Structure formats: C-alpha cells, structure tokens
C-alpha cells in the first residue's frame, strides 16, 4: 500500500478529516453555493470545484457541453468538480453506474441518460444534506432509474460485484483513506468492470501553508495524491489497465481557485481509468 506524504490528509485523523469535509459540503448543499467561499476567492456559481471566472458556465469550463448543462434541471449542478467523467466513461444502455460523492446529483442525472432505458445509477454521498438535495432533484429531472444512498466511499453501501462502471468527479482527493476507497470500488465492480474518475493530482510539493490548511483540504487541494501513489493504490487493489492522464488545460481553471497563489503550479486535473480483470473461465 502506498502512503501519501506532504498533505494535511496524511497527518490528520481520518475521522476528523471526514467531519470537516461533511460539514463543509453540508453547508454548500444547504446554501446552494459552490465550494470556493473560503479558499481565497468570492463564492460564485461559475466554476469547477473552486472558480470565480465569469463567462462560460463552470461545468462547461470543466468539459461538459451546453446540452449536458441544459439537460439537467436547476439545482443539481453545484459546480463541484474538476472534469467530466461522462466524456470518457463510455456508459452504455443497460449498465449499472455508481457515482462516488454524488453531491446534488448532476453526474448521476447525466448518467441516467446514457444507460436508459434498462440501466440504473446509484449515487453515494456521506453528507446528509447532499443526499436530501439529490433525492429532491430526482422528481425535478423525471429520473426513475437513479437512487441516492448515504454512505462513505471507503465503505460503500453497495453489494459485491453489482456495478459496471464507477465514476466520480473531484471527490477521491477528499477521502483520507484512499486505499480503502479503491479496495471497496474493486469489491463492488463486476468482473471486467471499470473505473472512470476525474480528479486532481499533485504535480509538485505543496507549500506548508497549503498542506496544513484545513480549507485547502476540504477545497479539493491538499488531499490530492501524486500519479505515482494513485497508480500504486489502484494496483494494490487489484486493478489492471491503469491509465492516469493529466489534463494540462485544467491549470486554467485551477489557477482561479485561490486569489493568493497559483494552484496550477501544484495541481492538475486528470482522468483516472482502470479495469477489474474479467472472471477466469
């Protein structure tokens, strides 16, 4: 098992980390704001996990197209992300999709359009306020093949070998015990099932004031792992065909996440793909 270093997540008690994350995102759900309010810029509706740029909507800056944004009813897209897992998950009709850290349900509702009419989507989030908000959004989106469950992504409330594809958008970095996350993802995937995750990865050591700042941890920064550590954890869980591809263009919106420093010097968004081996004959 690989252990991350130089992050507040590596030094803080895991339960304390979960408590901080749960409190922050509970406030976001209750206030319908994005996650940037205390990372160093003003809270807006415009962008990614943390962004204050005017112009295209936050989700469009992350790689969603205008049709994606307009197809989901208002209230599900809180701008909490750093990529678009739909773009590379290759979800197919009839599949069962699991979204880690599903928030208000934006990626889940997009997934229902991909897997319908016979597929299903499950969203898991550890924040009660987010789960309640997502459940309220089900009727708004006329989605009868999605459900939202309260739970931690390191201990998923999902049965063994029942999922075709696991997606997530800028959430694994928030987990204090990432190896447990990947181990449990492996457990719930069917043989041959796959992972399609968008997340931030650490490209350079964080300054001490960032690494030890709780707001940086809960704001999708200080909990980021290096590509090397992510590959090691996925391999340890049993995954094959591991591919982690940094998105250089993401530094444009990541640089907007903090008014005092350019976080693009330390972080980049990446696509994280892997596959559970097929069952032996």
C-alpha positions in Angstrom: 0.0 0.0 0.0 1.3 3.5 -0.9 1.0 6.3 1.5 0.8 10.0 0.5 3.1 12.5 2.1 3.2 16.3 2.2 -0.5 16.6 2.6 -2.7 17.5 5.6 -4.7 14.4 4.9 -1.7 12.2 5.6 -1.2 13.8 9.0 -4.8 14.3 10.3 -7.0 11.8 12.0 -9.2 10.3 9.2 -12.4 10.8 11.2 -11.5 14.5 11.8 -11.0 14.9 8.0 -14.3 13.3 7.2 -16.0 15.6 9.8 -14.5 18.7 8.2 -15.5 17.6 4.7 -19.0 16.6 5.8 -19.5 20.0 7.5 -18.3 22.0 4.5 -20.3 20.2 1.9 -23.4 20.2 4.1 -23.2 23.9 4.2 -22.8 24.0 0.4 -25.9 21.9 0.0 -27.9 23.9 2.4 -26.8 27.3 1.0 -26.7 26.1 -2.7 -23.3 27.6 -3.1 -20.2 26.2 -4.6 -17.1 25.1 -2.7 -15.0 28.2 -3.1 -16.2 30.5 -0.4 -13.2 30.1 2.0 -10.4 29.1 -0.4 -9.4 32.7 -1.2 -11.9 33.9 -3.7 -15.5 35.1 -3.7 -18.2 32.4 -3.9 -19.9 32.4 -7.3 -21.9 30.0 -9.4 -19.2 29.9 -12.1 -16.8 27.2 -12.0 -15.4 23.9 -11.1 -14.5 22.9 -7.6 -13.3 26.4 -7.0 -13.5 29.2 -9.5 -14.5 32.8 -9.8 -14.3 33.4 -13.6 -17.1 34.9 -15.5 -18.1 33.7 -18.9 -18.9 30.1 -19.7 -20.7 28.2 -17.0 -18.4 26.4 -14.6 -19.4 23.0 -15.9 -18.7 24.0 -19.5 -15.2 25.1 -18.4 -14.8 21.6 -17.0 -15.6 19.8 -20.3 -19.3 19.4 -20.3 -21.2 20.8 -23.3 -24.1 23.2 -23.2 -26.5 20.3 -23.9 -25.3 18.5 -20.8 -25.9 21.5 -18.6 -29.3 22.3 -20.1 -30.5 18.7 -19.9 -30.3 18.6 -16.1 -32.9 20.6 -14.0 -31.7 23.6 -12.0 -30.3 22.7 -8.5 -28.3 19.6 -9.4 -25.3 21.3 -10.9 -23.4 23.0 -8.0 -20.2 23.4 -10.0 -18.3 21.0 -7.7 -15.9 19.2 -10.0 -12.6 19.3 -11.9 -13.6 17.3 -15.1 -16.3 15.4 -16.9 -16.3 11.6 -16.2 -19.1 11.2 -18.7 -16.7 12.1 -21.5 -14.6 9.0 -21.1 -16.7 6.5 -19.1 -18.3 5.2 -22.3 -21.5 4.3 -20.4 -23.8 2.0 -22.3 -27.6 1.3 -22.2 -28.4 -1.3 -19.6 -25.3 -0.7 -17.4 -25.3 0.0 -13.7 -23.3 3.1 -12.8 -22.0 4.1 -9.4 -21.1 7.7 -8.7 -18.7 8.3 -5.7 -19.5 11.5 -3.9 -22.6 12.2 -5.9 -23.5 15.6 -4.4 -26.7 17.1 -5.7 -26.8 14.5 -8.5 -25.5 16.3 -11.6 -23.3 13.5 -12.9 -25.9 10.8 -11.9 -28.6 12.5 -13.9 -26.4 12.7 -17.0 -25.5 9.0 -16.5 -29.2 8.1 -16.5 -29.5 9.4 -20.0 -26.6 7.2 -21.1 -27.8 3.9 -19.5 -31.5 4.2 -20.1 -34.0 2.6 -20.5 -32.8 -0.5 -18.8 -29.8 0.7 -16.8 -29.5 2.1 -13.3 -27.5 4.7 -11.5 -26.5 4.8 -7.8 -25.1 7.9 -6.1 -23.3 7.6 -2.8 -22.5 10.7 -0.6 -21.6 10.9 3.0 -23.3 14.3 3.5 -26.9 14.0 4.6 -27.8 17.4 3.2 -26.4 16.5 -0.2 -28.3 13.2 -0.3 -31.5 15.0 0.6 -30.9 17.6 -2.1 -30.2 14.9 -4.7 -33.3 13.0 -3.8 -35.4 16.2 -4.2 -33.8 16.6 -7.6 -35.0 13.2 -8.8 -38.5 14.4 -9.4 -37.3 17.6 -11.0 -35.3 15.5 -13.5 -38.1 12.9 -14.0 -35.4 10.2 -13.4 -36.9 6.9 -12.3 -33.7 4.8 -12.7 -31.5 6.6 -10.1 -31.2 6.4 -6.3 -29.1 8.2 -3.8 -27.6 6.4 -0.7 -25.9 7.9 2.4 -22.5 6.4 2.9 -18.8 6.8 2.8 -16.9 6.0 -0.4 -14.4 3.9 1.6 -17.2 1.7 2.9 -19.7 1.7 0.1 -23.4 0.7 0.8 -23.4 -1.4 -2.4 -23.4 -5.2 -2.9 -20.4 -7.1 -4.2 -19.9 -7.4 -8.0 -23.0 -5.4 -9.0 -21.6 -2.3 -10.8 -20.4 -2.0 -14.4 -18.7 1.4 -14.1 -17.7 3.6 -11.3 -17.5 7.4 -11.9 -16.5 10.3 -9.7 -15.8 14.0 -10.0 -13.1 15.5 -7.8 -14.1 13.5 -4.7 -11.5 10.8 -4.1 -8.9 13.6 -3.2 -11.2 14.4 -0.2 -11.0 10.9 1.2 -8.5 10.4 4.0 -8.1 6.7 3.3 -7.8 6.4 -0.4 -6.6 2.8 -0.4 -9.8 1.7 1.3 -11.7 3.6 -1.4 -10.1 1.8 -4.3 -10.3 -1.6 -2.4 -14.1 -1.1 -2.0 -14.5 0.1 -5.6 -12.9 -3.1 -6.7 -15.2 -5.1 -4.5 -18.5 -3.6 -5.9 -17.4 -3.8 -9.6 -18.4 -6.8 -11.7 -15.5 -8.8 -13.2 -14.4 -6.7 -16.2 -16.0 -3.6 -14.7 -14.2 -0.3 -15.0 -13.3 3.0 -13.3 -13.7 6.4 -14.9 -12.8 9.1 -12.4 -12.0 12.8 -12.8 -9.9 14.2 -10.0 -7.0 16.4 -9.2 -3.4 15.1 -8.9 -0.5 16.6 -7.1 2.3 17.6 -9.5 4.7 19.4 -7.1 5.1 19.6 -3.3 2.6 21.9 -1.6 3.9 24.9 0.4 3.5 24.3 4.2 0.7 26.8 4.5 -1.3 25.0 1.8 -0.5 21.5 3.0 -1.6 22.2 6.6 -4.6 24.4 5.8 -7.9 22.6 6.5 -9.7 24.8 4.0 -7.2 23.6 1.3 -8.0 20.0 2.2 -11.8 20.4 2.0 -11.4 22.7 -1.1 -10.0 19.9 -3.3 -6.4 20.8 -2.9 -4.3 19.5 0.0 -5.7 15.9 -0.2 -4.5 15.4 -3.8 -2.3 12.4 -4.4 0.6 12.1 -6.9 0.1 10.0 -10.0 2.6 7.5 -8.7 0.7 7.0 -5.5 -2.6 6.6 -7.3 -1.2 4.0 -9.6 0.3 2.1 -6.6 -3.0 2.2 -4.8 -5.0 1.0 -7.8 -2.5 -1.8 -8.4 -2.7 -2.8 -4.8 -6.5 -3.1 -5.0 -6.1 -5.5 -8.0 -6.9 -3.2 -10.9 -5.3 -3.6 -14.4 -5.1 -1.4 -17.4 -4.4 1.6 -15.2 -4.2 4.9 -17.1 -3.9 8.3 -15.4 -3.7 11.2 -17.9 -3.1 14.8 -16.7 -5.1 17.5 -18.4 -2.7 20.4 -18.9 -5.5 22.7 -19.9 -7.1 22.3 -16.5 -4.5 24.7 -15.0 -6.5 27.5 -16.5 -9.4 27.0 -14.1 -7.3 25.6 -11.2 -5.3 28.8 -11.2 -8.6 30.6 -10.4 -9.2 28.5 -7.2 -7.1 30.8 -4.9 -6.6 34.5 -5.1 -3.3 34.4 -3.2 -1.3 31.8 -5.2 -1.4 29.9 -8.5 -2.5 26.4 -7.5 -1.8 25.3 -11.1 1.8 25.1 -10.0 1.0 22.2 -7.7 -2.2 20.6 -9.1 -3.7 19.4 -12.4 -6.9 17.7 -13.2 -6.6 14.1 -14.6 -8.6 11.3 -15.9 -8.2 8.1 -13.9 -9.1 4.8 -15.6 -8.7 1.2 -14.6 -10.4 -2.1 -15.0 -11.2 -5.1 -12.8 -9.9 -8.2 -14.5 -12.6 -10.4 -16.1 -13.5 -13.6 -14.2 -11.4 -16.6 -15.0 -13.2 -19.2 -17.0 
